[in-house]
Amino acid sequence: MIEKIKNIPNLQKGILLAFGAALVSGVANFVNKSGVTAVKDPFVYTTIKNLITAGLLLAVLLLFKNIKQLKALKKQDWLKLTVIGLIGGGIPFLLFFKGLSLTSAGSASFIHKTMFVWIALFALPFLKEKFHWYQYGALGILFLGNYILVGPKAWGWGAGESLILIATLFWAAEFIIAKRVLKKIHPNIVAWARMSIGLVFLLLFLFFTGRISVLAAVSVAGWGWSLLTGSILLLFVLSWYHALKRAPATLVTSVLVFASPITTLLDELFRKQQLLFNSAIGSLIIIIGIAIFSLALVSDTRKKELVVNSY
């Protein structure tokens, strides 16, 4: 009972951190378009960006004195972190960008943003996360809002869509594993392992596909954009894993859908210079879905607190 009381503030912190991650992700999606244009090769761009993020995360470990905890990790811990690095920081990035080159941006964005659906399905058997029927209804509202906001104009299914779906499933599996790992290992270490181990896989991919030489040919502007987006990615992974440690995985990934309205708003205001009606409606529906889901969870937690305090 005492443990439950101590965890109550963590839930609220987790929600705030999840919204922070969504805000950062929304901005990152907008900025990444300029970054990948400057570097030209999306695989090289992703590798440089992740390289910068991994280096910054190492500095974070030194700053917050996590190195001692890192050295104390056991072989089994390293095995779990390696899995997170491969299926979170490596393989899905390659699958996603390859799929993106084969399909429309609308289809790619919509499929990727269905991650909260897969997390909800995985979290029930693997994390024992259970919610009320109206919270699952809120997930349906999120799905509808996401479709109105970023859904493709014309549907079709091919290799591109399949690759993006597989990448999304990889990321969903990563978050489920990370949720368990975070019970024992500090979020800063998990974030660093995800990016660093994933980086090794990305570098090997560049080497075997003859793209290593392209790294040296990247322009100053390309490195500049990569530094900016790599720094933004640093903020995302830190806020994301700290949120995942404190709140249910389904809640955190549901809040992350808020990144879509942010990206759409920035894109339409600064690139298209007009706000479309469908975008406004889709964004509003997404906000409503997130509000229903998160407020219901906070309310349930407060009720448990009252019950505990009554004894």
PyMOL commands that set and color helices and strands:
alter all, ss='L'
color gray80, all
select helices_A, chain A and resi 2-39+42-63+67-71+75-89+91-100+105-112+115-126+133-150+159-181+187-208+212-216+220-246+249-256+259-270+277-309
alter helices_A, ss='H'
color red, helices_A
deselect
rebuild
show_as cartoon
